[in-house]
Amino acid sequence: MKNTSIFVFVIFLFQFTFAQSNITIGFLTDKNSPELQPLLEQLKTEIRAVIGSSNTVNFKEVLTNNYNLEKAKTNYQALVNSDADIIIAFGVIDNIVLFQEETYPKPVIVFGSINSDFINLPPEQKTSNINNITYIIAPLSYRKDLDAFKALYDYKNIGIVVDDYLVNVLPLTSIFDPYFKEKDKQYRIIPLSENGLNENDIKDIHAVYIAGGFEMSDNAFSSLAVTINNKQLPSFSASRIRDVKLGILATNQPQTNIDQFFRRIALNVEAISSGTNASELPMLLEYKNKLTINYDTAKLIGFPLRYAMLGSADFIGGQQKPFKVNAISILDIMEGVLQDNLSLASSKKGVELTGQDIKTAKSGYLPNVTASANALYLDPKVAEISNGANPEFSTSGNVILEQLIYSEGASANIDIQKELFNAQQEVYNTNELDALLNASVSYFNALILKTNTDIQNQNLQLTRRNLEIAEQNFEAGSSGKSDVLRFRSQLAQNTQNLIDAGNQLKQGYFTINQLMNQSISKEIDIIDAELSEGVFKNYKYEDFYTILDNPKLQPFLIEFLVDEAKKNAPELKNINYNLNANDRTYRLNDTGRFIPTVALQGQYNLALSQSGVGSTIPTDFPVAPDGTYNVGLNVSIPIFNQNLRNINRQTAVIQGEQLTYEKENIELSVEKNVNDIILDLTGQIANIEISKVAESTAKESLELTQNAYKEGAVPVIQLIDAQTNYLQAQLGRATATYNYLLTSMQLERAIGYFFLVHTEAENQEFIQRINTYILSKN
């Protein structure tokens, strides 16, 4: 029995030692750049994770050829002659060298840089069928990319950017010549050096296809994207989403393809280490291409984003994009409204017209001078016996002067028109305050619509992600096809919601343009509003909430604001001016009727010529002067004027009572509005804090539910509910601040004082008066 136990232990030890084998892996690449290092580390980590603790994996130093074919051949032979068990090669030059080899003494895995357009395999071939070598062929295709780019933008002449060391190595023309001939398009190969591109490189082309630059640093690639975008050229990357994040317009590669690459390599290493010949491993790496568009780049180069793209493309950017030159703040909108709003301009003309009425009233005290000329032909029989007083032919002229010295009616009219002018000015002030409030409302409505559009876009992307999970679960057999269909339906609904949100946002921008008297179709953007930042840095809602939440201080604050509102309200000032005008009308028709009207009148007559019969004066008759004048003074008092004075006086009394009722009603409305808005503000401040918690909770719940659904632990309806709750929570949190600020603007309108259109000193003085008033009540 003892000998048997020793034998079993020896067998177990032998098996354990065999299982704990060492695997040495060598790497071949064109260039070991700093950007490649994290990818290599990720690949090594993936290999170790798949191989497991049962094997020890050693990695040899990476051999690079620096784009030299002879060096690549030498590196390959060095690994063949070394202790490497498996050779992994990636890079175009290494790929070309390995394609030229006839036999492979050691297992080789080739992947990464050779476009599938260069590989012409029979459709039924799934493995290399060559001893000790396998290829990983991804759905990287110039033709498919160019088709996708053409669907996005119908270019005529395209520049294809290829790394300069590949231009003479790869048979590019064999791919591009027949393709572009068939499409009736033009193309030009543009070599890409380490220094990037300049504007002359991309001159006279309509679009750019980036088929190189994989090994460029992020800074260098960003500079490349800037050069292209400065020329307003649509661009498309053949490589990865990283290029789109760095400024390229679009790509057809999905986010997860690099992870799939590494997982396939690791699985191939595991299979080879377990005894599988590399020639038997599958070559094709399947994944779905996915169009991704950089929203910021599209706006920057003026690229039209069609709604049809929303259902099929992912979008990067759009929330934190840098503001364009025509991005405006609420202060810009307010200033634009005050300067150019057509309704305000019309209202201002109303004030000017009332000013003309004052001038008309005052003109009653200006002299009235009339000059006239007469020509007369008289019957000769009459002229003959007139002794020269009335000749047959005569011409004369006269000037009449009328000057009102005093009239109670004229003076009253001047006083009344002045009061009506002031009343009309208050109508304009009312319209101005309303216009400023409308500007604020349009600004915050547009912000809410903009936020809604961004969140609807995020929700659309989230639905796409959930659809991918559902498809993976369906393929793995952990869920039914109904889940996939449900998310496809959800995707269609989310797409329509995003389209509707985009349309509503455009309508919000149309409203702002109309208020500012700009072209309705002018493209604008609005700067976000944040509490205690930017133009709202003085809106310390926490301090305001402290006062509102204090039962002792709140009534005093409301009392001060009501008094301030009544003092500033142009509606009340308008009523007061109309009351003054009405009072002057009453006095005119009461005691004013006993005040006489005094006027002065003068006339000068001049005989210009006399001829014909009767023009000669007899010698014994005195000669009349050619010119004569007269002056008169008129004093009049109306005794009875059809009882109109009494009727007008009674009318003035009725109008005065009516205006008084209107004034009292406005005062009550002002007081109610202030109290209502203060109540709303209290709720809005609380809503800001509550919405933050709600969003955080909904986000965490969605993540947990999403993970649980991925594991098959919860039904699809629970995931949809979690997503819907998160969407609502996002909208609630994003709009809570806007609603608070909008309510603050409504309060400022109610008290007739907008902080944003006053100076810092004026605002500080206003706040000081609030503090002084509250302190005086304690």
C-alpha positions, 0 to 999 in steps of 0.5 A: 500500500505504501509503494502504491501511494508513492507511485501515485504521488510521483505520477501527480508530480510528473503531471503537475510539472508538465502542466507548469510549462514555460511559453516564450513569445517573441514579437515582431513589429515595424516600430516600437513607438511610445504609443505602442507600449500600452497596447503591448502591455494590454496584449500581454495582460490578455495573453496571461489571463487566457493562458492562466496560472497553469503556464508561465508566459515569458515575453522576449524583447520586441524586435523592430525593423524601422520599415526596413525589409532586410532588417525585418527578415533578420529579426524573423530569423533571429526569433526562429533561432531563439528559444521563442515558442511562438512568434507574433508579428504585426506591422506591414513590413513584417507581414510582407516578409512573412508572406514571402516565406515558404516554410515556418519552423515555429508557430507564427501569428500574423495580424494588424496592418494588412487591409483585407482588400489585399487578401484574395481568399476563396469564400469557403477558406476559413484557415490558412492551410499553411503549417505553423502560421495563422492570420487574423484578418479583420473587416478592415476594407478600403472599399467599404470605408470609401463606400461608407464615406461616400454615403456620408459625403458625396466627394468628387476628388479625395485625398488618401493619406498613407504612411510614406514608407508604405506608398512604394511597398503596398500595391495601392493603385491595384485597389484604388484605380478600379474602385474610383474608375467604377465610381467615376471619382478622382483620388490622389495618394498623399504620403504622410511623414512623421511631420504630418501634413501641410495645407499644400498637401491637401490642396485641390481636394474635396475630402480626406481619407486617413489610411495611415498615422496609426503610430502617430502620437495623440498630439501629432495626430491632433495637429493633422486633424487641425490641418484638415479641419482648417481647410473645411474638408470632411475626413474619414479614418480607416483605423479607430475611434481614437482618430475621431476623438482627436478631430477626424470627422468619422470612422467606420470602426467600432470601439471594441475591435482592439479588444477583440483582436487581443482576445483572439491572439490570446486564444490562438496562443492558448490553442497553439500551446495546447498542441493545435497547429496554427494552420487550423486556427480560424483567420477571420475576425468578425465584428460589425462596422459602426459609423462614428461621427465627431459632432464638434468637427462637423459643426466646426467645418460646417458639415451638414448632419442629417437626421437619417444619421441619428439612427445608424451612427454614434456621435462623439462630442456635442456636450463640452464642445468649445464655443464658436464665435457666435455663441451668446450668453443671456447678457448678449441676448438681453443687450441685443433685445434692448438694441434691436428688438422690433417690438421695443422699437415700435414702442419707442416710436409710440413715445416719440409720437406722444412727444409730438402731441406735447409739441402740438399742444405747446404750439397753441401759444405760438403766433399765427401769421397769415399773408395773402394777396388779392387781385380785383376787377370792378365794374367800370360803371361803379369804378367811375363814380368811386372817385378813385376809391375803387378802381377798375383794376387793383391788387392788394396784400395783407398780413394777419397776426394772431397771438394767444396770450392765455387760454386755460384750455391750451395750458391744460392740454399742455399739462395733460399731454406731458402726463400722457407722455410720461404714461407712454414712457412707462408703457415703453418701460413695461414693454422693455421689462417684458422684453428682457423677461422674454429674452431670459425665457427664450434663453433658458428654454433654449438651454433646456431644449439643448440639454434635452437634445444632448441627453436624448442623444446619450440615451440613444447611445445607451439604447444602442449599447443595451441592444448590443448586450441583448444581441450578445445574450441572444447569441449566447442563448441566455435570452430570447430574440424578443429582447433584441426586438424590444431594444430595436423598437426602443432604438427607433423611438429614441431616434424619433425623440432625438429628432423631435428634440433637435427640431425643438432646439432649432425653434428655440434658436429661431425665437432668440433670433427673432427677439434680437431682430436677426435672420431667423435661420442664422446659426447660433449657439448659447453659453451654458448657465451655471450657478455662481459662475459667469454672469450668474456669479452673484446668484448665491442661491445657498445664501438666498435659501437661508433667508427664505428658509428662515421663518423670521426673515422670510416675511421681511424679505417679501415685504421689502420686495413687495414695496420695491415692486410697487415703487418700481412697477411701470404699470403703477407709474403709468396709472399715476400719470393717467390720474394726473392727466385726468385730474387736470381735465377735471380742473379744466372743466371745474374752476378752469371754465371761469378763467378768460381766454385772452388773445391779440390780433393785428392786421396790415393791408397794402394796396399794391397797384391800381389802374383802369377806370376810377384809378385817378383821385379828384384833386379836391379829394384826400389821398388814401394811404397805400398801407393801413393796419389795425390791432385788437385785443380779445377777451372771452369767457364761455357762459354756457357751452351746451352743458359740455363742461359739466359732462366732461367734469362728470366723465373725469370723476368716473375715469378717476375712479376707474383708474384708482380701481385699476391701480389697486388691482395692479398693487394686489397683483404685484404683491401676489406675484412676488409671494408666488415667485418666492414660493416657487424659488423655495421649491426650485432651490430644494429641487436642485439638491434633490435632483442631484441625488436622484440622478446619482441614484438612477445612474447607479441603479442603471449600471447595476441593472445593466450588469444584472441583465448582462448576466441574465439575472433581470428581465429586459423590462427592468433594464428599460425601466432603469434606463427611463428613470435615468433619462428622467433624472438626467433631465430633472437635474439638468433643468433644475438649475435653469428653472431656478434661474428662470424663476429668479428672472421672473422675480426680477421682472416682478420687482422691476429690477434686472441685476444683469442690466445694472452695474455692480455698484448699483446691484451692491447698493440694492442688496445693501438696502435689503440687508438694512431693511431686514436688520431694521425689522429685527 
